[in-house]
Amino acid sequence: MPDLPGSLAAEVDGDIALLRLARPNKRNALDDPTVLGLEIFFTRLPEGVKAVVLSGEGTHFSAGLDLSELRERDLAEGIEHSRMWQSVFDKIAFGRVPVVSVLHGAVVGGGLELACATHIRVAERSAYYGLPEGQRGIFVGGGGSVRVPKLIGAARMMDMMLTGRVYDAAEGQTIGLSHYLVDDGAGLDKAKTLARAIASNAPLSNYAILQAVPRIAEAAGGNGYFTEALMAAVAQSQDEAKQRLRDFLEKRAPKVEKE
């Protein structure tokens, strides 16, 4: 496991890794050392890790940017700082393995931007979502204006930023901020179960899903169809895919069933 700042804690559990934001006294607010630690973790994942569970220590996932460390920057410095956060979150969204996040308590500002960079989001009923940048005199800088509207639409994001509107866990589930909604305290176990199921997939299929699906969704129709055809051909050409298909045809693999 790579060396990480004290604001992050990580362990390997079989073929999944567990990463925690570990600043509970700061409501897991994100400072630059923490963000750069995320970059280290996701670019130096141990071999054999096939999925990651990201959670927050204490009663909150993340209250966002640590405003106590916000300093005056000139225009060039401000752009560079935002681009650094965007680059790190891109390394999560377009990384080597899928990431399942556990959301509880505050999922606010930069914390929501971080959550939206993960691939599967499990919310506990205590979770609430906000983008208070408008009230703070600042603007999102970690890719939120790109990722959040893809989940809930630009109009809802503008409402959150302009008025300070906060969505609770049930509302967040309804509008698309989370994939799963569970009782308080049940999020980590649910996320581990999902991560282990994801880890059991063919690695190339998982990688293709992470890399291709978001890009195809943004592509013009013809380009998207062609990219899909390429990825389908690459995935099914692998020996592991061929064996999995044989297992299914010969009734050695489970069928799709509703739980």
C-alpha positions in Angstrom: 0.0 0.0 0.0 1.5 3.4 -0.9 2.4 6.0 1.8 -0.6 8.3 2.4 -1.2 11.4 4.4 -2.7 11.0 7.8 -6.0 12.3 6.4 -6.5 9.0 4.5 -6.5 5.4 5.7 -6.4 2.4 3.5 -6.3 -1.4 3.7 -6.7 -4.4 1.3 -9.4 -6.9 1.9 -9.0 -9.7 -0.5 -9.5 -8.3 -4.0 -11.0 -5.0 -2.9 -9.3 -2.0 -1.2 -11.0 0.1 1.5 -10.1 3.8 1.5 -11.3 6.2 4.2 -11.3 9.9 4.5 -9.9 10.2 8.0 -10.4 13.8 9.2 -13.5 13.3 11.3 -12.7 16.4 13.4 -12.9 18.4 10.2 -16.0 16.6 8.9 -13.6 15.1 6.4 -13.1 18.4 4.6 -10.8 18.1 1.7 -7.4 20.0 1.7 -4.7 19.7 -0.9 -2.6 17.1 0.9 -5.8 14.9 1.1 -6.5 15.4 -2.6 -2.9 14.7 -3.6 -3.1 11.6 -1.4 -6.1 10.4 -3.3 -4.0 10.7 -6.5 -1.2 8.6 -4.9 -3.7 5.9 -3.9 -5.5 5.6 -7.2 -2.4 5.7 -9.3 -0.5 3.2 -7.2 -3.1 0.6 -6.4 -1.6 -2.7 -5.2 -1.7 -5.5 -7.8 -4.7 -7.8 -7.3 -7.1 -5.0 -6.2 -10.1 -5.1 -8.6 -12.4 -2.6 -6.9 -12.3 0.1 -4.2 -14.7 1.2 -1.5 -14.4 4.9 -0.5 -16.0 6.0 2.7 -15.7 8.7 5.4 -14.6 8.2 9.0 -17.1 9.6 11.6 -20.5 11.0 11.0 -19.9 12.6 7.6 -18.6 11.6 4.2 -17.1 15.0 3.4 -18.1 18.6 4.0 -16.1 19.7 1.0 -13.3 22.1 0.6 -11.5 23.0 3.8 -12.2 26.7 3.8 -9.7 27.3 6.6 -7.0 26.6 4.0 -8.5 28.8 1.3 -6.0 31.6 0.4 -6.0 34.3 -2.1 -4.7 33.2 -5.4 -4.1 35.2 -8.6 -5.9 34.1 -11.7 -3.3 31.7 -13.0 -2.9 30.1 -9.5 -6.6 29.7 -9.2 -6.9 28.0 -12.5 -4.0 25.7 -11.8 -5.4 24.8 -8.4 -8.8 23.8 -9.8 -7.1 21.9 -12.6 -5.2 19.9 -10.0 -8.4 18.8 -8.3 -10.0 18.0 -11.6 -7.0 15.9 -12.6 -7.1 13.9 -9.4 -10.8 13.2 -9.6 -10.4 12.2 -13.2 -7.9 9.6 -12.0 -10.8 8.1 -10.0 -13.5 8.4 -12.7 -11.2 7.0 -15.4 -9.0 4.8 -13.2 -7.9 1.2 -13.3 -10.8 -0.2 -11.2 -14.4 0.7 -10.3 -15.0 2.7 -7.1 -18.0 2.3 -4.8 -18.6 5.2 -2.4 -20.4 5.2 0.9 -22.3 8.4 1.5 -23.5 9.5 5.0 -23.9 12.8 6.7 -22.6 15.8 4.8 -21.9 15.2 1.1 -21.3 18.8 0.3 -19.4 21.0 -2.1 -16.1 19.3 -3.0 -17.4 16.2 -1.1 -20.2 15.9 -3.6 -17.7 16.5 -6.5 -15.6 13.6 -5.1 -18.7 11.3 -4.7 -19.7 12.1 -8.3 -16.3 10.9 -9.6 -17.0 7.4 -8.1 -18.9 4.9 -10.2 -21.4 3.5 -7.7 -22.8 5.5 -4.8 -24.4 3.9 -1.7 -26.2 6.5 0.5 -27.3 6.0 4.1 -30.4 7.8 5.2 -28.3 10.4 7.1 -26.8 11.6 3.9 -27.5 15.1 2.6 -26.3 17.0 -0.4 -25.4 20.6 -1.0 -23.4 23.0 -3.2 -23.0 26.1 -1.0 -20.4 27.7 -3.3 -22.8 30.6 -4.2 -23.2 31.5 -0.6 -19.4 31.4 0.0 -18.6 33.6 -3.0 -16.8 30.9 -4.9 -17.5 28.3 -7.6 -17.1 24.6 -7.9 -13.6 23.6 -9.0 -13.3 19.9 -8.8 -15.3 19.0 -11.9 -18.7 19.4 -10.3 -20.1 21.6 -13.1 -19.4 18.7 -15.5 -20.3 15.7 -13.4 -23.2 16.8 -11.3 -25.5 18.0 -14.2 -25.0 14.6 -15.9 -26.7 13.1 -12.9 -29.4 15.6 -11.9 -29.5 18.1 -14.8 -28.1 21.7 -15.0 -31.3 23.3 -13.7 -31.2 21.4 -10.4 -27.5 22.1 -9.9 -28.1 25.8 -10.5 -30.9 25.8 -7.9 -28.6 24.2 -5.4 -25.8 26.7 -6.0 -28.0 29.8 -6.3 -30.4 29.2 -3.4 -28.4 26.8 -1.1 -31.0 24.1 -1.5 -30.1 20.9 0.3 -31.4 17.5 -0.7 -31.8 14.7 1.8 -30.9 11.1 1.2 -34.3 10.1 -0.1 -34.5 13.1 -2.5 -31.0 12.4 -3.6 -31.9 8.9 -4.5 -34.9 10.0 -6.5 -33.0 12.6 -8.6 -30.1 10.3 -9.2 -27.3 11.3 -6.8 -27.1 7.8 -5.4 -27.7 4.3 -6.8 -28.6 2.6 -3.5 -30.3 3.9 -0.4 -29.8 1.9 2.9 -30.3 2.4 6.6 -27.8 4.2 8.6 -24.8 2.0 9.4 -25.5 -0.4 6.6 -23.7 1.5 3.8 -20.2 0.0 4.2 -21.4 -3.6 4.2 -23.6 -2.9 1.1 -20.7 -1.2 -0.6 -18.4 -4.2 0.1 -20.9 -6.6 -1.3 -21.2 -4.6 -4.4 -17.4 -4.1 -4.7 -16.9 -7.9 -4.4 -19.5 -8.6 -7.1 -17.8 -6.0 -9.3 -14.4 -7.6 -8.6 -15.7 -10.9 -9.8 -16.3 -9.5 -13.3 -13.7 -9.9 -16.1 -11.2 -7.2 -15.5 -11.2 -6.1 -19.1 -14.9 -5.7 -19.1 -14.8 -3.5 -16.0 -12.0 -1.4 -17.6 -14.0 -1.0 -20.8 -17.1 0.1 -18.9 -15.2 2.7 -17.0 -13.3 4.1 -20.0 -15.8 3.7 -22.8 -19.3 4.2 -21.4 -18.8 7.9 -20.3 -17.0 8.8 -23.5 -19.6 7.0 -25.8 -22.4 8.9 -23.9 -20.8 12.2 -24.9 -19.9 11.2 -28.5 -21.9 12.0 -31.6 -24.1 9.0 -32.6 -22.0 7.5 -35.3 -18.8 7.8 -33.3 -20.4 6.3 -30.3 -21.7 3.3 -32.2 -18.3 2.7 -33.7 -16.5 3.0 -30.4 -19.0 0.6 -28.9 -18.4 -1.9 -31.7 -14.6 -1.7 -31.1 -15.0 -2.2 -27.3 -17.4 -5.2 -27.8 -14.9 -6.8 -30.2 -12.0 -6.3 -27.9 -13.8 -7.6 -24.8 -15.2 -10.7 -26.4 -11.8 -11.6 -28.0 -10.3 -12.3 -24.6 -9.8 -15.9 -23.5 -11.5 -15.2 -20.2 -14.6 -13.8 -22.0 -14.8 -16.9 -24.2 -14.6 -19.2 -21.1 -17.3 -17.2 -19.3 -19.6 -17.5 -22.4 -19.0 -21.2 -22.6 -19.8 -21.5 -18.9 -23.1 -19.7 -19.5 -24.0 -21.8 -22.5 -23.2 -25.0 -20.7 -25.3 -23.9 -17.7 -22.3 -23.5 -15.4 -22.9 -19.8 -14.8 -25.7 -18.1 -12.8 -28.5 -16.5 -14.8 -29.7 -12.9 -14.3 -32.4 -12.9 -11.6 -34.0 -10.2 -9.5 -33.0 -10.3 -5.9 
